[in-house]
C-alpha cells in the first residue's frame, strides 16, 4: 500500500514512518507538514492511505478530508492526541481513528483493514455500486427506478432497499438514512435525493427531510399549508408550508388535480 503521512510535527511523522516501514507491503511515498503540501502529494503520488493529523497549520484535517471526496480519494486514517474528535472524524468519512501515542498493535489492525479495503476486487465492487446505484432522474420510468441506496455505518457499506427506508434527513454535509432503528450515512444531499427518489414514493416535507410514503401510518392537516406525519415506527414530523404542493401531489394526486 502507498501511504502519505500528514503531520506538522517531525517526530510524529518519524514515528508513523517507522510503523509503516515495519511492514514489507507498506510504502511511504510522501510526507507533508501542512494541508496544502498534503494535497500536492496526494495529486502527485496517488496514495492508497492517508495518515492524517487533525491539527495542521493551514487547515484542519477535517477540512482536508472534505476536499478529497471522490472515487479516487485515499482512505483517511486520522491520527490525533484528542480522542474526543473521533465521532467527528467518522462523520467526516474517515476510515479509522488512531490516538497519540499510537499503539503499534492498533496501528497494525487499522492497516490490516485498509489492506482489505484496498484490494482491487473490493475497491472495484464498492466504486461500481457507488457509481451506478443512483443513475436515474425524475423522468425515469418504473423499470428505471432506483434499486439500491448505499449507506455507511461503522466503516461498512450497506446496500439498502429504498422500500425499507423510513426517512432521510440532512446530517451536516451528508444525509442520514433511517430504516427502523438503524441509521446510515450517505455522501449525498436531500435536494438531489428528492428528485431521484420521487419515483420510489419519497416526498420532501421540509428542506432537510424526505419521508417514504410506505412508512407513514397517518397524516393530519395542521392548517396554513402544514401537515403532521406519523410513521409506523411512532416517529412524528411536521411539514413546512413551502412543500404543501409537493406533498399534495404525492399523497392526494386526485385532489391535487382538481
C-alpha positions as CSV (number, residue, x, y, z in Angstrom):
1,X,0.0,0.0,0.0
2,X,1.1,3.5,-0.8
3,X,0.9,5.9,2.2
4,X,1.2,9.6,2.6
5,X,1.9,10.9,6.2
6,X,0.5,14.3,7.1
7,X,1.6,15.9,10.4
8,X,3.2,19.2,11.2
9,X,5.4,17.6,13.9
10,X,8.6,15.9,12.6
11,X,8.7,13.5,15.5
12,X,5.1,12.4,14.8
13,X,5.9,11.8,11.2
14,X,9.0,9.8,12.1
15,X,7.0,7.5,14.4
16,X,4.3,6.9,11.8
17,X,7.0,6.3,9.2
18,X,8.8,3.7,11.4
19,X,5.5,1.9,12.0
20,X,4.8,1.8,8.3
21,X,8.2,0.6,7.3
22,X,7.9,-2.3,9.7
23,X,5.6,-3.9,7.1
24,X,7.1,-5.0,3.8
25,X,4.0,-4.1,1.8
26,X,3.6,-0.5,3.1
27,X,5.5,2.2,1.2
28,X,5.6,5.8,2.5
29,X,5.5,7.7,-0.8
30,X,5.5,11.2,0.8
31,X,5.3,13.2,4.0
32,X,3.7,16.6,4.4
33,X,3.6,19.2,7.2
34,X,0.6,21.1,6.0
35,X,-2.7,20.7,4.2
36,X,-1.5,22.4,1.1
37,X,1.6,20.2,0.9
38,X,-0.6,17.1,1.5
39,X,-2.9,17.9,-1.4
40,X,0.0,18.3,-3.7
41,X,1.4,15.0,-2.5
42,X,-1.9,13.2,-3.0
43,X,-2.3,14.5,-6.5
44,X,1.2,13.6,-7.4
45,X,1.7,10.2,-5.7
46,X,-1.9,8.8,-5.6
47,X,-1.6,7.0,-2.2
48,X,-4.0,4.3,-1.0
49,X,-3.9,5.5,2.6
50,X,-3.6,8.9,4.2
51,X,-2.3,9.1,7.8
52,X,-3.7,12.5,8.7
53,X,-3.3,14.7,11.8
54,X,-6.3,16.8,12.8
55,X,-4.3,20.0,13.7
56,X,-2.4,21.4,10.7
57,X,-1.0,24.9,10.4
58,X,-3.1,26.0,7.3
59,X,-6.3,23.9,7.7
60,X,-7.8,21.2,9.9
61,X,-7.5,17.6,9.0
62,X,-11.3,17.6,8.6
63,X,-11.2,20.4,6.0
64,X,-8.5,18.5,4.1
65,X,-10.6,15.3,4.3
66,X,-13.7,17.1,2.9
67,X,-11.6,18.4,-0.1
68,X,-10.8,14.8,-1.1
69,X,-14.2,13.4,-1.9
70,X,-14.4,11.3,-5.0
71,X,-13.8,7.7,-6.1
72,X,-10.0,8.1,-6.1
73,X,-9.7,9.7,-2.7
74,X,-7.3,7.7,-0.4
75,X,-8.6,6.0,2.8
76,X,-8.0,8.5,5.6
77,X,-6.9,7.3,9.0
78,X,-7.0,10.2,11.4
79,X,-4.2,10.4,14.0
80,X,-4.7,12.7,16.9
81,X,-3.9,13.3,20.6
82,X,-7.6,14.2,21.2
83,X,-9.9,11.1,21.4
84,X,-13.0,13.4,21.7
85,X,-12.7,14.1,17.9
86,X,-13.3,10.5,16.9
87,X,-17.0,10.8,16.2
88,X,-16.5,14.0,14.2
89,X,-13.8,12.1,12.2
90,X,-16.1,9.2,11.4
91,X,-18.9,11.6,10.4
92,X,-16.4,13.2,8.1
93,X,-15.9,9.8,6.4
94,X,-12.6,8.9,8.0
95,X,-11.7,5.2,7.6
96,X,-10.3,4.9,11.1
97,X,-9.1,7.0,14.0
98,X,-5.8,6.5,16.0
99,X,-4.9,8.3,19.2
100,X,-1.4,9.5,20.0
101,X,0.8,8.0,21.2
102,X,-0.1,5.4,18.6
103,X,-0.3,1.9,19.8
104,X,1.6,-0.4,17.3
105,X,-1.0,-3.2,17.6
106,X,-3.8,-0.7,17.0
107,X,-1.9,0.8,14.1
108,X,-1.4,-2.7,12.5
109,X,-5.1,-3.5,12.9
110,X,-6.0,-0.3,11.1
111,X,-3.6,-1.0,8.3
112,X,-4.8,-4.6,8.0
113,X,-8.4,-3.4,7.5
114,X,-7.1,-0.8,5.0
115,X,-5.4,-3.6,3.0
116,X,-8.7,-5.4,2.7
117,X,-10.5,-2.3,1.6
118,X,-7.8,-1.5,-1.0
119,X,-8.0,-5.0,-2.6
120,X,-8.8,-4.4,-6.3
121,X,-11.9,-6.7,-6.2
122,X,-13.3,-4.9,-3.1
123,X,-12.5,-1.4,-4.4
124,X,-14.0,-2.2,-7.8
125,X,-17.2,-3.5,-6.3
126,X,-17.6,-0.6,-3.9
127,X,-16.9,2.0,-6.6
128,X,-19.2,0.3,-9.1
129,X,-22.1,0.3,-6.6
130,X,-21.5,4.0,-5.7
131,X,-21.3,5.0,-9.3
132,X,-24.3,3.1,-10.6
133,X,-26.8,2.9,-7.7
134,X,-28.4,6.3,-8.4
135,X,-28.1,6.8,-12.1
136,X,-31.6,7.8,-12.7
137,X,-33.6,11.0,-13.0
138,X,-37.1,12.5,-12.3
139,X,-38.0,11.3,-15.8
140,X,-37.2,7.6,-15.1
141,X,-39.9,5.1,-15.7
142,X,-40.9,2.3,-13.3
143,X,-38.3,0.0,-14.9
144,X,-35.5,2.5,-14.1
145,X,-36.4,3.3,-10.5
146,X,-33.5,3.1,-8.1
147,X,-33.0,-0.4,-6.8
148,X,-30.4,0.3,-4.1
149,X,-29.1,3.1,-1.9
150,X,-25.6,2.9,-0.5
151,X,-25.2,3.9,3.2
152,X,-22.3,3.6,5.5
153,X,-22.2,2.7,9.2
154,X,-19.3,1.8,11.4
155,X,-17.0,2.0,8.4
156,X,-19.0,-0.6,6.5
157,X,-21.0,0.0,3.3
158,X,-24.6,-1.3,3.1
159,X,-26.8,-1.7,0.1
160,X,-30.2,-0.5,1.2
161,X,-33.6,-1.2,-0.4
162,X,-35.4,2.1,-0.7
163,X,-38.7,0.5,0.1
164,X,-37.4,-0.4,3.6
165,X,-36.1,3.2,4.3
166,X,-38.4,5.2,6.5
167,X,-37.0,8.7,6.0
168,X,-33.8,10.6,5.1
169,X,-32.6,13.8,6.7
170,X,-29.7,16.2,6.3
171,X,-26.7,15.5,8.5
172,X,-24.1,18.2,8.2
173,X,-22.6,17.8,4.7
174,X,-24.2,14.4,4.3
175,X,-27.5,12.7,4.9
176,X,-28.6,10.2,7.4
177,X,-30.8,7.3,6.2
178,X,-33.2,5.8,8.7
179,X,-34.5,2.2,8.4
180,X,-36.4,1.3,11.6
181,X,-34.0,1.9,14.5
182,X,-30.9,1.7,12.2
183,X,-29.3,4.7,10.6
184,X,-26.6,5.0,7.9
185,X,-24.6,7.9,6.5
186,X,-24.5,8.7,2.8
187,X,-22.4,11.3,0.9
188,X,-25.4,12.8,-0.8
189,X,-27.8,15.7,-0.5
190,X,-31.5,15.8,0.3
191,X,-32.1,18.1,-2.7
192,X,-30.8,15.5,-5.1
193,X,-32.3,12.5,-3.4
194,X,-35.7,14.2,-3.5
195,X,-35.6,14.1,-7.3
196,X,-34.0,10.6,-7.5
197,X,-36.4,9.0,-5.0
198,X,-39.6,10.6,-6.1
199,X,-40.5,7.6,-8.4
200,X,-39.8,5.3,-5.4
201,X,-42.5,7.0,-3.3
202,X,-40.5,9.6,-1.3
203,X,-41.8,13.1,-0.7
204,X,-39.9,16.1,0.6
205,X,-41.8,17.5,3.6
206,X,-39.3,20.2,4.6
207,X,-35.9,21.4,3.4
208,X,-33.9,18.8,5.3
209,X,-36.2,15.8,5.3
210,X,-37.6,13.2,2.9
211,X,-40.3,10.7,4.0
212,X,-41.2,7.3,2.4
213,X,-44.9,7.2,1.9
214,X,-44.8,3.5,2.7
215,X,-43.6,4.3,6.2
216,X,-46.5,6.7,7.0
217,X,-49.2,5.5,9.4
218,X,-51.4,8.6,9.1
219,X,-51.3,12.3,8.2
220,X,-53.0,15.2,9.9
221,X,-53.8,18.6,8.5
222,X,-52.5,21.3,10.7
223,X,-53.7,24.3,8.7
224,X,-51.7,27.0,7.0
225,X,-50.3,24.5,4.5
226,X,-48.8,22.3,7.1
227,X,-49.2,18.6,7.8
228,X,-48.2,16.2,10.6
229,X,-46.8,12.9,9.6
230,X,-46.8,9.9,12.0
231,X,-44.8,7.0,10.8
232,X,-45.5,3.3,11.6
233,X,-42.5,3.5,14.0
234,X,-44.2,6.2,16.0
235,X,-41.8,8.9,14.8
236,X,-43.6,12.2,14.1
237,X,-42.7,15.1,11.7
238,X,-44.3,18.3,10.7
239,X,-44.0,19.7,7.2
240,X,-43.4,23.3,6.2
241,X,-45.8,25.3,4.0
242,X,-43.1,25.5,1.3
243,X,-43.7,21.9,0.4
244,X,-47.5,21.8,0.6
245,X,-48.0,21.4,-3.2
246,X,-45.3,18.7,-3.4
247,X,-47.0,16.8,-0.6
248,X,-50.5,17.0,-2.0
249,X,-49.2,15.9,-5.4
250,X,-47.6,12.8,-3.9
251,X,-50.3,11.9,-1.3
252,X,-53.6,13.1,-2.9
253,X,-53.0,13.2,-6.6
254,X,-56.7,13.1,-7.5
255,X,-57.5,16.0,-5.1
256,X,-54.5,18.0,-6.3
257,X,-55.5,17.6,-10.0
258,X,-58.7,19.5,-9.2
